[in-house]
Amino acid sequence: MAVLLNGIAQIEFDRSKPLPDYQGAYLDKMDRKMDEQGIAIDGALVRSPTRAQKAQFVAANLAHAIRTGDEAQAAAMTTWLAVRFPELKQVKLTENGDDFAIELDFEQAYIKQHPVHITPRRSSS
């Protein structure tokens, strides 16, 4: 799974690697907190969020973490999405002024990006 910002991969999550116990415990703690305290979506408190609402909330926090350079928070939010939604292929974030458009893509598999190295041709003059 990958997180893309304006079409460029920011984070790649490898589901084939086992999740350390402490990370699994942290995800469980995130779930408990959302269930007990509710979540804010578009300024409104949702007391008993659905799975989809939690995903929307976590993705919004992921976008904020990327914008502010909070790598630990971005990693935690990405891990929650990847583990709680194993069918999720990509999180597509598009900057829209001060806001983000967020798309959770369950259809299109992520294709790892590879840099292209261009060697200029020398002119034979």
C-alpha positions in Angstrom: 0.0 0.0 0.0 1.2 3.5 -0.7 0.4 7.1 0.4 0.6 9.5 -2.5 0.7 13.3 -2.3 -0.1 15.0 -5.6 0.6 11.7 -7.4 4.1 11.2 -5.8 4.6 8.4 -3.3 5.4 9.6 0.2 5.1 6.4 2.2 5.1 2.8 1.1 3.8 0.2 3.5 4.9 -3.4 3.1 2.2 -5.7 4.4 4.5 -8.8 4.0 6.5 -7.7 7.0 5.1 -8.7 10.4 3.8 -6.0 12.6 5.8 -5.7 15.9 3.7 -6.3 19.0 4.1 -2.8 20.3 2.7 -1.4 17.0 -0.3 -3.7 17.1 -0.9 -2.5 20.7 -0.7 1.1 19.6 -3.3 0.5 16.8 -5.6 -1.1 19.4 -5.2 1.9 21.6 -6.1 4.2 18.7 -9.3 2.2 18.1 -10.2 2.3 21.8 -9.7 6.1 21.9 -11.8 6.6 18.8 -14.6 4.4 20.2 -14.5 5.9 23.7 -14.0 9.6 22.8 -15.6 9.7 19.3 -13.9 11.6 16.4 -14.3 14.9 14.8 -15.3 14.9 11.1 -15.9 18.2 9.3 -16.1 19.9 12.7 -18.8 17.6 14.1 -18.3 15.1 16.9 -19.2 11.5 15.8 -19.7 9.6 19.1 -19.9 6.1 17.7 -17.9 6.2 14.4 -18.2 3.5 11.8 -15.2 1.8 10.3 -15.4 4.0 7.3 -15.6 7.2 9.4 -12.6 6.1 11.3 -10.7 5.6 8.0 -11.7 9.1 7.0 -10.6 10.6 10.3 -7.2 8.7 10.2 -6.6 9.7 6.6 -7.2 13.3 7.5 -4.7 13.0 10.3 -2.3 11.4 7.9 -2.6 14.3 5.5 -1.9 16.7 8.4 1.1 14.7 9.6 2.6 14.8 6.1 2.0 18.5 5.7 3.7 19.2 9.1 6.5 16.7 8.6 5.5 14.6 11.6 7.0 11.3 10.4 6.1 9.2 13.4 2.4 10.3 13.2 2.4 9.7 9.5 3.8 6.2 10.0 1.2 5.4 12.7 -1.7 6.6 10.6 -0.4 4.7 7.5 0.0 1.6 9.6 -3.5 1.8 11.0 -5.0 2.2 7.5 -2.9 -0.6 6.0 -3.7 -3.1 8.8 -7.3 -2.2 9.4 -8.1 -2.1 5.7 -6.0 -4.9 4.1 -7.9 -4.4 0.8 -6.7 -0.7 0.6 -4.3 -0.2 -2.3 -3.5 3.5 -2.1 -4.3 6.7 -0.1 -4.3 9.5 -2.6 -3.9 13.0 -1.1 -4.2 16.0 -3.4 -3.4 19.5 -2.1 -6.2 21.9 -2.7 -5.0 25.3 -1.3 -4.9 24.8 2.5 -7.0 21.7 2.3 -6.6 18.1 1.0 -8.8 16.0 -1.1 -8.5 12.4 0.2 -9.3 9.3 -1.8 -9.0 5.8 -0.4 -8.4 3.6 -3.5 -9.4 0.0 -3.1 -9.2 -0.9 -6.8 -6.0 0.3 -8.4 -2.9 -1.5 -7.2 0.1 0.6 -6.4 3.0 0.3 -8.8 6.3 1.1 -7.1 7.9 4.2 -8.5 11.4 4.1 -9.8 13.6 7.1 -10.5 14.6 7.6 -14.1 18.2 8.6 -14.6 18.8 10.6 -17.7 22.3 10.9 -19.1 22.6 13.8 -21.5 24.0 13.0 -24.9 27.3 14.7 -25.7 27.2 16.6 -28.9 29.8 15.6 -31.4 30.8 19.0 -32.7 
